[in-house]
C-alpha cells in the first residue's frame, strides 16, 4: 500500500521523476530537476520530501497510509540557509574546531 501511495504522489508531483527501490531516508528517485526522498513518519504515515536543486526549494508531505490522504507540511526556499558560513547551536562550533586544528 505504501508503495502505491508513494507512486501516486510522485506521479502527481513530479511526472518526470524516476523510481528506485524505497528505503527510509534514501532517495526514492531523481531525474531532471527534482529529488524525492521517502521515510517512515510513524506507523500509519509516510513522509515524502521533494527537493528542487534548481530553485533550492524543499517541500515536505505526509501521507496517511490508511486512507491515502496527502498533507503538505512545509515548503521552504533554502537559498539563504545555504549562505550561512556556519550554524550549529551546540559546542564545538565549526569555527572552534577549525581554530583548534589550526593551532596544531
Order of alpha helices (4+ residues) and beta strands (2+ residues): alpha-beta-beta-beta-beta-beta-alpha
